[in-house]
């Protein structure tokens, strides 16, 4: 449509020009003594237009002629710039393909070409970025080749080059160099040095996903489980892991932190730092309670921590728990039961019995109820429940404890034969 309009406009201009020229009777007279020259107005206009066009063409030709040295210099700069960029791209390609010697050679070639441009007085607008990235590529290749001295040399050069750029470019390059250095130190298992690099980052850079992932790995390697747990929680909020992986990671960090504690006060502080969601994890609550009681903490406090687990046990939601989780929960509930002379001993027994009656075929709950009855000196009920549990238990720890309890009950009845058989069955249980 636009081309058709332009064509119509040109035809209209041509027709108007032809009409004006055909009906123009004007003349231009030049008096050059003793001569007189008469020219038509159309001819004069044509001559003026021709002269103007000739002047414009001549001016452009002269400008192009005088601009040839600058164009030649610009062409040479472009060729050298393309060669430097090609060398840097080759370095990246070789590094991705695992050809570290070639990558190092290509990155060094990019640095050499950029240095030649500087020597020739040709300066690139992005020379700082080019030099910094090239130094990082040499350092990356040296790190892959276990050449630590060369890596440190080019790392220092990259830091120096990054400081020469404008404010925004300097910040971006410096943060990138620090992150790469932290990753290299982490690969060398130098967690403390890696943490120092990461802590030196600006707060905004430290909250980025890649920085937090490095911080998580370095904290775990350095044994700083509390910091690793806080970092993992932040990563989970940013959806850095799948739900299953996030739950497994948090659980593992909490249990790892728990193993480092050596007193009940430390375990209690750990529990207070956990979120409500973390406290409802069955194995976390069970392991914390067991560790707390093993270090001499009161069972009443452990029972409070295990309180959220009673609801899923009663409602059958514990079917989704793994066998190991259920094992640790049963052990924690067993060891946290009050003493027979405690005021709430009967209430605890009634609660366990209601739980067992709600799931009468669960051998682990039969074991739990039987052990609580044995603690309350209800020998007959304990004998019946433990005998029934021994037929269905799959966990060696619970099965061994069951046979040991049955042996003790047989000795109380002065049934030496039954006690000997129970002791033998307990000894034969494979761990």
C-alpha positions as CSV (number, residue, x, y, z in Angstrom):
1,X,0.0,0.0,0.0
2,X,2.8,2.4,0.9
3,X,4.6,1.6,-2.4
4,X,1.5,2.3,-4.4
5,X,1.1,5.7,-2.6
6,X,4.7,6.6,-3.3
7,X,4.2,5.6,-7.0
8,X,1.1,7.8,-7.3
9,X,2.9,10.7,-5.6
10,X,5.8,10.4,-8.1
11,X,3.4,10.4,-11.0
12,X,1.7,13.4,-9.7
13,X,5.0,15.3,-9.2
14,X,6.1,14.4,-12.7
15,X,2.9,15.5,-14.2
16,X,3.0,18.8,-12.3
17,X,6.6,19.4,-13.3
18,X,5.9,18.7,-17.0
19,X,2.9,21.0,-16.9
20,X,4.8,23.9,-15.2
21,X,7.7,23.5,-17.6
22,X,5.5,23.4,-20.7
23,X,3.5,26.5,-19.7
24,X,6.4,28.5,-18.3
25,X,7.2,31.3,-20.7
26,X,9.6,33.2,-18.5
27,X,13.1,34.1,-19.6
28,X,16.2,35.2,-17.9
29,X,18.4,37.9,-19.6
30,X,22.0,38.3,-18.8
31,X,23.7,41.6,-19.9
32,X,27.3,41.0,-20.6
33,X,28.5,44.2,-22.4
34,X,28.5,44.4,-25.3
35,X,26.4,41.2,-25.4
36,X,23.0,40.2,-24.2
37,X,22.1,36.6,-23.4
38,X,18.5,35.4,-23.2
39,X,17.9,32.1,-21.4
40,X,14.6,30.4,-20.7
41,X,13.6,30.1,-17.0
42,X,13.4,26.3,-17.3
43,X,17.0,26.1,-18.5
44,X,18.2,28.4,-15.7
45,X,16.4,26.2,-13.1
46,X,17.9,23.1,-14.6
47,X,21.4,24.6,-14.6
48,X,21.0,25.7,-10.9
49,X,19.8,22.2,-9.9
50,X,22.7,20.6,-11.7
51,X,25.2,22.9,-10.1
52,X,23.8,22.2,-6.6
53,X,23.9,18.5,-7.2
54,X,27.5,18.7,-8.5
55,X,28.6,20.6,-5.4
56,X,26.9,18.1,-3.1
57,X,28.5,15.2,-4.9
58,X,31.9,16.8,-4.8
59,X,31.5,17.6,-1.1
60,X,30.6,14.0,-0.3
61,X,33.5,12.7,-2.4
62,X,36.0,15.0,-0.6
63,X,34.6,13.9,2.8
64,X,34.8,10.3,1.9
65,X,38.4,10.8,0.7
66,X,39.5,12.5,3.9
67,X,37.7,9.9,6.0
68,X,39.6,7.0,4.4
69,X,42.3,6.9,7.2
70,X,39.7,6.9,9.9
71,X,37.8,4.1,8.2
72,X,41.0,2.1,7.7
73,X,41.8,2.5,11.4
74,X,38.2,1.5,12.3
75,X,38.4,-1.5,10.1
76,X,41.7,-2.6,11.7
77,X,40.1,-2.2,15.1
78,X,37.1,-4.2,14.1
79,X,39.3,-7.0,12.8
80,X,41.4,-7.1,15.9
81,X,38.4,-6.9,18.1
82,X,36.7,-9.8,16.2
83,X,39.9,-11.8,16.6
84,X,40.0,-11.2,20.4
85,X,36.3,-12.1,20.7
86,X,36.7,-15.2,18.6
87,X,39.6,-16.3,20.8
88,X,37.5,-15.8,23.9
89,X,34.6,-17.7,22.5
90,X,37.0,-20.5,21.6
91,X,38.2,-20.6,25.2
92,X,34.7,-20.9,26.5
93,X,33.8,-23.6,24.0
94,X,37.0,-25.6,24.7
95,X,36.3,-25.3,28.5
96,X,32.8,-26.6,28.1
97,X,34.1,-29.5,26.1
98,X,36.7,-30.3,28.8
99,X,39.7,-29.3,26.7
100,X,41.3,-27.2,29.4
101,X,44.7,-26.8,27.8
102,X,43.2,-25.4,24.6
103,X,40.8,-23.2,26.6
104,X,43.7,-21.7,28.5
105,X,45.7,-21.1,25.3
106,X,42.7,-19.4,23.6
107,X,42.0,-17.2,26.6
108,X,45.6,-16.2,26.8
109,X,45.5,-15.4,23.0
110,X,42.5,-13.1,23.7
111,X,44.5,-11.3,26.3
112,X,47.5,-11.0,23.9
113,X,45.4,-9.6,21.1
114,X,43.8,-7.0,23.4
115,X,47.2,-6.0,24.7
116,X,48.4,-5.5,21.1
117,X,45.4,-3.2,20.5
118,X,46.3,-1.2,23.5
119,X,49.9,-0.9,22.3
120,X,48.7,0.3,18.9
121,X,46.6,3.0,20.6
122,X,43.3,1.2,19.9
123,X,41.0,1.1,22.9
124,X,37.8,-1.0,23.2
125,X,34.8,0.3,25.1
126,X,34.4,-3.0,26.9
127,X,38.1,-3.7,27.3
128,X,37.8,-4.2,31.0
129,X,35.1,-6.8,30.7
130,X,37.1,-8.6,28.0
131,X,40.3,-8.7,30.1
132,X,38.5,-9.8,33.2
133,X,36.6,-12.6,31.6
134,X,39.7,-13.8,29.8
135,X,41.6,-13.9,33.0
136,X,38.8,-15.9,34.7
137,X,38.8,-18.4,31.8
138,X,42.6,-18.9,32.2
139,X,42.1,-19.3,36.0
140,X,39.2,-21.7,35.4
141,X,41.3,-23.9,33.1
142,X,44.2,-23.8,35.5
143,X,41.9,-24.8,38.4
144,X,40.7,-27.8,36.3
145,X,44.3,-28.7,35.6
146,X,45.2,-28.4,39.4
147,X,47.7,-25.5,38.6
148,X,47.1,-23.5,41.7
149,X,49.8,-20.9,41.2
150,X,48.6,-20.0,37.7
151,X,45.1,-19.8,38.9
152,X,45.9,-17.5,41.8
153,X,48.0,-15.3,39.4
154,X,45.1,-14.8,37.0
155,X,42.6,-14.5,39.8
156,X,44.6,-11.5,41.1
157,X,44.8,-10.1,37.6
158,X,41.0,-10.5,37.2
159,X,40.4,-8.7,40.5
160,X,42.7,-5.9,39.4
161,X,41.1,-5.5,36.0
162,X,37.6,-5.5,37.5
163,X,38.4,-2.5,39.6
164,X,39.2,-0.5,36.4
165,X,35.7,-0.4,35.0
166,X,32.8,1.9,35.6
167,X,30.8,1.6,38.8
168,X,28.1,-0.8,37.6
169,X,30.5,-2.9,35.5
170,X,33.0,-2.9,38.3
171,X,30.4,-4.2,40.8
172,X,29.2,-7.0,38.5
173,X,32.7,-8.2,37.6
174,X,34.0,-8.1,41.2
175,X,31.0,-10.1,42.4
176,X,31.5,-12.7,39.7
177,X,35.2,-13.0,40.4
178,X,34.5,-13.5,44.2
179,X,31.9,-16.2,43.5
180,X,34.2,-18.1,41.2
181,X,37.0,-17.9,43.8
182,X,34.7,-19.2,46.5
183,X,33.7,-22.1,44.3
184,X,37.3,-23.0,43.6
185,X,38.1,-23.0,47.3
186,X,35.1,-25.2,47.9
187,X,36.3,-27.6,45.4
188,X,39.6,-27.8,47.3
189,X,37.6,-28.5,50.5
190,X,38.8,-25.2,52.0
191,X,35.5,-24.3,53.5
192,X,36.7,-21.6,55.9
193,X,38.4,-19.6,53.1
194,X,35.3,-20.1,50.9
195,X,33.1,-18.7,53.6
196,X,35.4,-15.7,54.0
197,X,35.0,-15.0,50.2
198,X,31.2,-15.3,50.4
199,X,30.9,-13.1,53.5
200,X,32.9,-10.4,51.7
201,X,30.2,-10.1,49.1
202,X,27.7,-7.2,49.3
203,X,24.4,-8.1,51.1
204,X,22.4,-8.0,47.8
205,X,24.9,-10.4,46.1
206,X,24.9,-12.7,49.1
207,X,21.2,-13.3,48.8
208,X,21.4,-14.5,45.2
209,X,20.6,-18.2,44.6
210,X,24.1,-19.1,43.5
211,X,25.7,-17.5,46.5
212,X,23.4,-19.1,48.9
213,X,24.0,-22.5,47.3
214,X,27.7,-22.1,47.8
215,X,27.2,-20.8,51.3
216,X,25.1,-24.0,52.1
217,X,27.8,-26.3,50.8
218,X,30.6,-24.4,52.5
219,X,28.8,-24.2,55.9
220,X,28.1,-28.0,55.8
221,X,31.7,-28.7,54.9
222,X,33.0,-26.4,57.7
223,X,30.7,-28.0,60.3
224,X,28.6,-24.9,60.8
225,X,25.3,-26.7,60.7
226,X,23.3,-23.9,62.2
227,X,24.3,-21.5,59.4
228,X,23.7,-24.2,56.8
229,X,20.2,-24.8,58.2
230,X,19.3,-21.1,58.0
231,X,20.7,-20.9,54.4
232,X,18.7,-24.0,53.4
233,X,15.5,-22.5,54.8
234,X,16.1,-19.4,52.7
235,X,16.8,-21.5,49.6
236,X,13.6,-23.4,50.2
237,X,11.6,-20.1,50.4
238,X,13.1,-19.3,47.0
239,X,12.0,-22.7,45.7
240,X,15.5,-23.8,45.0
241,X,14.6,-27.5,45.8
242,X,11.7,-29.8,45.2
243,X,9.4,-30.4,48.2
244,X,10.8,-33.8,48.8
245,X,14.4,-32.7,48.5
246,X,13.8,-29.7,50.7
247,X,12.3,-31.8,53.5
248,X,15.1,-34.3,53.3
249,X,17.8,-31.6,53.3
250,X,16.3,-29.8,56.4
251,X,15.9,-33.1,58.2
252,X,19.4,-34.1,57.5
253,X,20.8,-30.7,58.7
254,X,18.8,-30.8,61.9
255,X,20.0,-34.3,62.7
256,X,23.5,-33.4,61.8
257,X,23.3,-30.4,64.1
258,X,21.8,-32.6,66.8
259,X,24.7,-35.1,66.7
260,X,27.1,-32.2,67.5
261,X,25.4,-31.3,70.8
262,X,26.8,-32.6,74.0
263,X,24.4,-31.2,76.7
264,X,20.6,-31.1,77.2
265,X,20.7,-27.2,77.2
266,X,22.1,-27.2,73.7
267,X,19.4,-29.6,72.5
268,X,16.7,-27.4,74.1
269,X,18.1,-24.4,72.3
270,X,18.1,-26.3,69.1
271,X,14.4,-27.2,69.6
272,X,13.5,-23.6,70.3
273,X,15.1,-22.5,67.0
274,X,13.1,-25.0,64.9
275,X,10.0,-23.8,63.1
276,X,6.5,-25.4,63.9
277,X,6.7,-27.3,60.6
278,X,10.1,-28.7,61.4
279,X,8.9,-29.7,64.9
280,X,6.2,-31.8,63.4
281,X,8.6,-33.9,61.4
282,X,8.3,-37.3,63.1
283,X,12.0,-38.3,62.9
284,X,13.1,-34.9,63.9
285,X,10.9,-34.7,67.0
286,X,11.8,-38.3,67.9
287,X,15.6,-37.8,67.5
288,X,15.6,-34.6,69.4
289,X,13.7,-36.2,72.3
290,X,15.9,-39.3,72.4
291,X,19.1,-37.2,72.3
292,X,17.7,-34.9,75.0
293,X,16.9,-37.8,77.3
294,X,20.2,-39.6,76.5
295,X,22.1,-36.5,77.7
296,X,20.2,-36.4,80.9
297,X,17.2,-34.1,80.1
298,X,13.9,-34.7,81.8
299,X,11.4,-37.0,80.2
300,X,8.6,-34.5,80.9
301,X,10.1,-32.0,78.5
302,X,10.6,-34.7,75.8
303,X,6.9,-35.7,76.2
304,X,5.9,-32.1,75.4
305,X,8.1,-32.1,72.3
306,X,6.5,-35.4,71.2
307,X,2.9,-34.1,71.8
308,X,2.3,-33.1,68.1
309,X,2.9,-36.7,67.0
310,X,0.0,-38.2,68.8
311,X,-2.6,-36.8,66.4
312,X,-1.2,-38.4,63.2
313,X,-0.7,-41.6,65.2
314,X,-4.3,-41.6,66.4
315,X,-5.7,-40.7,63.0
316,X,-3.6,-43.1,61.0
317,X,-1.6,-40.5,59.1
318,X,1.5,-42.3,60.4
319,X,1.0,-44.8,57.6
320,X,2.9,-42.3,55.4
321,X,5.9,-42.4,57.7
322,X,8.9,-44.6,56.7
323,X,9.7,-47.7,58.9
324,X,12.7,-45.9,60.3
325,X,10.6,-42.9,61.3
326,X,8.0,-45.0,63.0
327,X,10.8,-47.0,64.8
328,X,12.3,-43.8,66.3
329,X,8.9,-42.4,67.2
330,X,8.0,-45.6,69.1
331,X,11.3,-45.6,70.9
332,X,11.0,-42.0,71.8
333,X,7.4,-42.5,73.1
334,X,8.6,-45.5,75.1
335,X,11.5,-43.8,76.8
336,X,9.6,-40.6,77.5
337,X,6.8,-42.4,79.5
338,X,6.5,-41.2,83.1
339,X,7.6,-43.3,86.0
340,X,5.1,-45.6,87.7
341,X,4.9,-43.4,90.8
342,X,4.3,-40.1,88.8
343,X,0.9,-38.5,89.0
344,X,0.3,-38.7,85.2
345,X,1.5,-42.3,84.9
346,X,-2.0,-43.8,84.6
347,X,-3.0,-41.1,82.1
348,X,0.0,-41.9,79.9
349,X,-0.9,-45.6,80.0
350,X,-4.5,-44.9,79.1
351,X,-3.4,-42.8,76.2
352,X,-1.1,-45.5,74.9
353,X,-3.9,-48.1,75.2
354,X,-6.3,-46.0,73.3
355,X,-3.8,-45.6,70.6
356,X,-3.2,-49.4,70.4
357,X,-6.9,-50.1,70.4
358,X,-7.4,-47.7,67.5
359,X,-4.8,-49.8,65.5
360,X,-4.9,-53.3,67.1
361,X,-2.9,-55.0,64.3
362,X,0.1,-52.7,64.5
363,X,2.9,-54.7,66.1
364,X,4.9,-51.6,66.9
365,X,2.0,-50.1,68.9
366,X,1.5,-53.5,70.6
367,X,5.2,-53.4,71.6
368,X,4.8,-49.8,72.9
369,X,1.7,-50.6,75.0
370,X,3.3,-53.8,76.3
371,X,6.4,-52.0,77.4
372,X,4.4,-49.3,79.1
373,X,2.3,-51.9,80.9
374,X,5.5,-53.7,82.0
375,X,6.7,-50.4,83.5
376,X,3.4,-50.0,85.3
377,X,3.8,-53.6,86.7
378,X,0.8,-54.9,84.7
379,X,2.6,-58.2,84.1
380,X,-0.2,-60.2,82.5
381,X,-1.2,-57.5,80.0
382,X,2.4,-56.8,79.1
383,X,3.0,-60.6,78.6
384,X,0.1,-60.9,76.2
385,X,0.9,-57.7,74.2
386,X,4.6,-58.4,73.9
387,X,4.0,-62.0,72.9
388,X,1.6,-60.8,70.2
389,X,4.1,-58.1,69.0
390,X,6.9,-60.6,68.7
391,X,5.1,-62.3,65.9
392,X,4.7,-59.3,63.7
393,X,7.7,-57.0,64.4
394,X,10.2,-56.5,61.6
395,X,12.6,-54.0,63.3
396,X,15.5,-55.8,64.9
397,X,15.8,-53.2,67.7
398,X,12.2,-53.6,68.8
399,X,12.2,-57.4,68.4
400,X,15.3,-57.8,70.6
401,X,13.8,-55.5,73.2
402,X,10.6,-57.5,73.1
403,X,12.4,-60.8,73.7
404,X,14.4,-59.3,76.5
405,X,11.2,-58.0,78.2
406,X,9.6,-61.5,77.8
407,X,12.7,-63.1,79.3
408,X,12.4,-60.7,82.3
409,X,8.7,-61.5,82.7
410,X,9.4,-65.3,82.6
411,X,12.0,-64.9,85.3
412,X,9.5,-63.1,87.4
413,X,7.2,-66.0,87.0
414,X,10.1,-68.3,87.8
415,X,9.7,-70.0,84.4
416,X,13.3,-70.9,83.7
417,X,12.6,-72.7,80.5
418,X,10.6,-69.8,79.0
419,X,13.2,-67.3,80.2
420,X,16.0,-69.3,78.6
421,X,14.2,-69.5,75.3
422,X,13.4,-65.8,75.3
423,X,17.1,-65.0,76.0
424,X,18.1,-67.2,73.2
425,X,15.6,-65.6,70.8
426,X,16.9,-62.2,71.8
427,X,20.5,-63.2,71.1
428,X,19.6,-64.6,67.7
429,X,18.0,-61.4,66.5
430,X,20.2,-59.9,63.8
431,X,21.0,-56.2,64.2
